Amino acid sequence: MSVIEKIKARTSNVLFEESEVSREVITKILDTAVCTPVHYNTDPWRFVVLQGESRVRFGEFLAERAAKEMEDPADALNITKLTRIKNKPLRAPVIIVAGAAKSTNPKALMAEDIASVASGCQNMLLAADELGLATIWRTGAIAYTDDVVDYLGFEKNTRLVAFIYLGKPSRKSKSKIRKTSSEFTRWIN
Ligand SMILES: Cc1cc2nc3c(=O)[nH]c(=O)nc-3n(C[C@H](O)[C@H](O)[C@H](O)COP(=O)(O)O)c2cc1C
């Protein structure tokens, strides 16, 4: 398949086996994320890879954090909600958390560095696909909180870009009929 065909055929998949993915394979995927265009060579990409028990601890942290914002965390409905939050990181054997660090270069723009890291995330989805792994890019409002940035040990002012859930697919993802660019494009001659 050509690169164009691969880009068009890639789809997200939320169904993962619990089996481990080797560090070598994950590194291969991460290495594709730092091969994107970047203004002022800021190297904004930062990654935290969560596997095994670290996902359990992260889930507990997310649930504790959510409970603090609830009037009555012991309420039956809230207990269900908190259990769901706690289990979220367990939906895949690996989570690559990708962030864009704030550059010390006064000329650098955060929006551009986020764009570079986001491009890197797409590279990772394609690399994972090539290696027979399933992925889904997730965020949610919590991704943009300082608490989560601090908990994961990112530098201050890092902006999270993606939680990439990754693992061996337990079921093939469905192919999709994609839109074409024509409805989003104006041509100016
Ligand atoms: C920045 C960003 C954040 C996203 N966050 C979520 C999310 O939290 N939950 C979710 O189900 N999908 C999320 N998505 C969408 C999925 O990653 C995916 O693109 C979508 O389900 C369409 O599937 P496809 O990749 O097969 O086209 C997000 C996508 C992006 C780019």
The ligand as an ORCA input file, in Angstrom:
! r2SCAN-3c Opt
* xyz 0 1
  C      -7.428     16.177     19.645
  C      -8.347     14.996     19.563
  C      -8.974     14.549     20.700
  C      -9.863     13.472     20.649
  N     -10.451     13.038     21.797
  C     -11.279     11.974     21.752
  C     -11.829     11.441     22.950
  O     -11.552     11.919     24.048
  N     -12.670     10.393     22.855
  C     -12.985      9.817     21.636
  O     -13.753      8.858     21.603
  N     -12.458     10.300     20.493
  C     -11.619     11.359     20.515
  N     -11.067     11.823     19.364
  C     -11.517     11.270     18.062
  C     -10.871      9.940     17.721
  O      -9.484      9.969     17.947
  C     -11.107      9.564     16.247
  O     -10.463     10.476     15.416
  C     -12.562      9.525     15.875
  O     -13.200      8.583     16.678
  C     -12.737      9.183     14.392
  O     -12.191      7.948     14.136
  P     -11.192      7.680     12.921
  O      -9.822      8.027     13.427
  O     -11.365      6.226     12.654
  O     -11.622      8.539     11.809
  C     -10.136     12.853     19.400
  C      -9.459     13.289     18.257
  C      -8.572     14.341     18.329
  C      -7.833     14.776     17.093
*
